[in-house]
Amino acid sequence: MVRKRNILKSLGFFLLVVGIVLFAFFPFLQMISTSLKYQWDWGNPSLIPRKLNLEAYAELLNIGQELKNVPESVRRLLEEQELTEAQKRAILARYRDTSDVFPFLQYFRNSLFLSSSAALLSLLIATFGAYSFSRTRYRGRGLIQRGVLFVYMFGGILLLIPLYQIFVRMGWLQTSGGTLAALLIIYLVQTLPVSLYMLGNYFRTIPFSIEEAALIDGCSRFGTIWRIIIPMSIPALFTVFIYAFMIAWNEYLFASVFLKSYKGLYTLPFGLRSLYHSKNAIWDRIMAASVLTALPVIPIFMAIQKRLVAGLSAGGVKE
């Protein structure tokens, strides 16, 4: 009787978990399904398209678009005549319609650069800051630590206008490089407080006796961080990097204000909004762009998930 009850309880828990996963994953499935459907198939309630449509992905990734608007007679001319590459490009340029092209790859590069830079800077500063909070003793340490977390309590909408006015008065927003630097600092401010908190708590779990042994052997403070703390904190470092990267990758509010005058610097979240208000506003393109925007985080997590394990310092010292 007890065994039967345990089986029912395990089965119920399993079904509950499966239901929650399906509920959370269903919008993503719907997004993929719509991106693969033709316009005449959008009313189909099934997630499986009647006919597979990859044109939206081809357009966004600029695959096979060179000859899209070229007449058949010109295509035969390009194939039959012995023309140089420069001559072919000159002919194709006359038929290229850039007004109907959504610069997905350009926006993707902008987002990738900003997100990676912000995540790396946040990780670098947080490593030394968290070590300072967890290992050293100095006057005002607690006040500084609480002050860093206090900044995180304010929402982005409250900081938007003051930060914008500060960077305008500094003259940074008059150039594209200054605008990127300003946005990078803002992303750093958004991710650094929690990065410091997460790494600080993790560093406290590393036995100080290991670090003390390194100091006795003549290792400097920086050498201790590089040879002891960082290798033992790989899981936490990767976690902080993923967290900071996702915050910067999905950020929309500050990008929509700071990058409004620089269309070539649009990030993907802001660029997708502009897609809704253009003649490219077709559901398969919108959903395909959304799927491609969400994809980078998935392979990053899958590639480093084997490192997201705890207990690397277990057994490192005998208490």
Secondary structure, 3 states (H helix, E strand, C coil): CHHHHHHHHHHHHHHHHHHHHHHHHHHHHHHHHHHCCCHHHCCCCCCCCCCCCCHHHHHHCCCCCCCCCCCHHHHHHHHHCCCCHHHHHHHHHCCCCHHHCCCHHHHHHHHHHHHHHHHHHHHHHHHHHHHHHHHCCCCCHHHHHHHHHHHHCCCHHHHHHHHHHHHHHHCHHHCHHHHHHHHHHHHHHHHHHHHHHHHHHHHHCCCHHHHHHHHHCCCCHHHHHHHHHHHHCHHHHHHHHHHHHHHHHCCCHHHHHHCCCCHHHCCHHHHHHHHHCCCCCCHHHHHHHHHHHHCCHHHHHHHHHHHCCCCCCCCCCCC
